Every structure is written in structure tokens, then in C-alpha cells.
Amino acid sequence: MFKKYALLAALLATTALAHAHAFDAGDLHIDHPWSRELPPNAPTAPAYFVVHNKGSEPDRLLAVETAIAGRAELHEHVHAGDMMKMQKVDSVVIPAGGEITFAPSGYHVMLFDLKQPLRSGDRFPLTLHFERAGDVPVDVAVQRDAPSADGRGNGAHAEHGAHHDH
């Protein structure tokens, strides 16, 4: 009987860890990189995460890359009149002692010319190139829904990742 409970506890712990994952590099802490599950023929996909800078100097995210896409770019949503528009940015400053959230309707990574479909439960590698911290490889978790504050999927923040204005 004890073995069954121990196994169940281990499985639950593994499930929780699969939803909440983080990466550290120097003064930077990157929380829960994720992307949304999309239809198999989607040519683009977004990727999101939060970067915390625990240091006393700002850092700058200069570029991103992944083997699953033809190219990856830093983007942000901006208000243009009464519409939201996506535009490419050259870099994103991570303030000293602060954080920047890459999330729907804000900063995000845009993956173009996907080489494989993104299915819920999959993971793919993404390398973040920072000015001070250098190259930081992370694992991006593909999910059906946006994570809530505890890192679990939550449909309340649903957004179509495959359609963006250029």
C-alpha cells in the first residue's frame, strides 16, 4: 500500500515540475518558458517567459534562436490608434533588480517558418542571447492554455498565437 502512495506522490510532483520550470544564468532567473499548442499547419508561434534580474546592473536580451523555426525574433504589441499591432524590436532591457514579462499582448518571441507542429506536452529548446549573461538555453513547454500564476494552464488568458499583424 505504501508503494502505491509513494508512486502517486512521485507522479504528482513530476506533473507539478513539468508545469513550473525555471532557468538561472548569472543574475538572471527565467521563469516558465511556454508556447501555445497550435494547429499542425500554423507557420508561426509565440513563446513567452519572465526574466528576473537579481543583479545591480541592467542586462539586455539581444536575440533568440531555436532549431524548430526558420527564424526567431523579439516582438512587442503596441497600440496603434484603437488597434493592437505587433512589431519587431532589436532588444529588450531587463532592469537591475527588476523583471520583464514576455506574455500575450506584450513582449514575446515570435517563431517563423515552424519546422514541426507544436503539440501540448511537447518541449523545444530556445536559446536567449543576453548582453551580460551570455547565451542561456531554456526548454519551452507547449501548452493548450496560458499558465496561471502557479504555472498551470488557464484558459482565462487564451489568445490565438498563429495570427499577428505585421
C-alpha positions in Angstrom: 0.0 0.0 0.0 2.8 2.4 0.9 4.5 1.9 -2.5 1.3 2.9 -4.3 1.1 6.2 -2.3 4.8 6.9 -2.9 4.4 6.3 -6.6 1.3 8.6 -6.7 3.2 11.3 -4.8 6.2 11.0 -7.2 3.9 11.3 -10.2 2.1 14.3 -8.8 5.5 16.0 -8.0 6.7 15.3 -11.6 3.5 16.8 -13.0 3.9 19.9 -10.9 7.5 20.3 -12.0 6.6 19.8 -15.7 4.4 22.9 -15.4 6.7 25.2 -13.4 10.2 25.2 -14.7 12.9 27.9 -14.4 16.5 28.6 -15.6 19.3 30.6 -14.0 22.3 32.4 -15.6 24.4 34.8 -13.5 22.0 37.4 -12.1 19.1 36.3 -14.4 16.3 34.0 -13.5 14.0 32.9 -16.3 10.6 31.5 -15.3 8.4 29.0 -17.1 9.1 29.5 -20.9 6.0 28.3 -22.7 4.2 28.4 -26.0 0.7 27.6 -27.1 -0.4 24.4 -28.9 -1.4 25.4 -32.5 -2.9 23.7 -35.5 -0.4 21.5 -37.3 -0.2 23.8 -40.3 0.5 27.0 -38.3 3.5 28.7 -39.8 4.3 30.9 -36.7 4.1 30.6 -33.0 4.8 32.8 -30.0 7.0 31.9 -26.9 6.6 33.6 -23.5 8.6 33.7 -20.2 9.5 36.1 -17.4 13.1 37.3 -16.9 14.1 38.5 -13.4 17.3 40.4 -13.0 18.6 39.9 -9.4 21.7 42.0 -10.1 22.7 45.6 -9.7 23.3 46.2 -13.4 20.7 46.1 -16.2 21.0 43.4 -18.9 19.7 43.3 -22.4 18.1 40.4 -24.4 19.6 40.8 -27.8 18.3 37.8 -29.8 16.8 34.4 -29.6 17.2 31.2 -31.7 15.7 27.7 -32.0 16.2 24.8 -34.3 12.4 24.3 -34.6 11.9 27.5 -36.6 13.5 29.2 -39.7 13.9 32.3 -37.6 13.0 33.7 -34.2 12.5 37.4 -33.4 11.8 39.6 -30.4 8.4 41.4 -30.8 6.1 43.6 -28.8 2.4 44.5 -29.1 1.8 48.3 -29.3 -1.3 50.4 -29.5 -1.7 52.0 -33.0 -4.8 54.2 -32.7 -7.5 51.8 -31.5 -5.8 48.7 -32.7 -3.0 46.4 -31.3 -0.1 45.9 -33.7 2.9 43.5 -33.4 6.3 45.0 -34.2 9.8 43.6 -34.1 12.2 45.1 -31.5 16.0 45.0 -31.6 16.5 44.2 -27.9 14.7 44.3 -24.6 16.3 45.8 -21.4 16.0 43.8 -18.2 16.3 46.5 -15.5 18.6 45.9 -12.5 16.5 44.5 -9.6 13.5 44.2 -11.9 11.8 41.9 -14.4 10.3 41.9 -17.8 7.3 39.6 -18.7 7.1 38.1 -22.1 3.3 37.4 -22.4 0.3 37.6 -24.7 -0.4 41.3 -25.7 3.2 42.4 -24.6 6.7 41.4 -25.4 7.1 37.9 -26.9 9.3 35.8 -29.0 7.9 35.1 -32.5 8.9 31.9 -34.2 8.6 31.9 -38.0 8.6 29.0 -40.5 8.0 26.3 -38.0 9.7 23.0 -38.8 7.3 20.9 -36.7 3.8 21.2 -35.2 3.6 22.4 -31.6 1.6 19.9 -29.5 0.6 20.2 -25.9 3.1 18.3 -23.7 6.0 18.8 -26.1 9.1 20.8 -25.2 11.6 22.5 -27.5 14.9 24.3 -27.0 15.2 28.1 -27.2 18.5 30.0 -26.7 18.3 33.5 -25.2 21.3 35.8 -26.1 21.9 38.3 -23.4 24.4 41.2 -23.5 25.8 40.5 -20.0 24.7 36.9 -19.0 25.6 35.5 -22.5 23.7 32.6 -24.0 21.0 31.0 -21.9 19.5 27.8 -23.2 15.9 27.1 -21.9 13.2 24.5 -22.5 9.9 25.8 -23.8 6.8 23.9 -22.7 4.0 23.7 -25.2 0.6 24.0 -23.5 -3.1 24.3 -24.6 -3.7 27.3 -22.3 -1.8 30.1 -20.8 -0.3 29.3 -17.4 -1.9 30.9 -14.4 0.3 32.4 -11.6 1.1 28.9 -10.3 2.4 27.8 -13.7 -0.6 25.6 -14.6 -2.7 26.1 -17.8 -5.5 28.5 -17.5 -8.0 29.2 -20.3 -8.8 32.7 -19.0 -5.9 34.2 -20.9 -6.5 32.4 -24.2 -5.0 34.1 -27.3 -4.5 32.8 -30.8 -0.8 32.6 -31.3 -0.9 32.0 -35.0 -2.3 35.3 -36.1 -0.3 38.5 -35.8 -0.4 41.8 -37.8 2.8 42.9 -39.5 
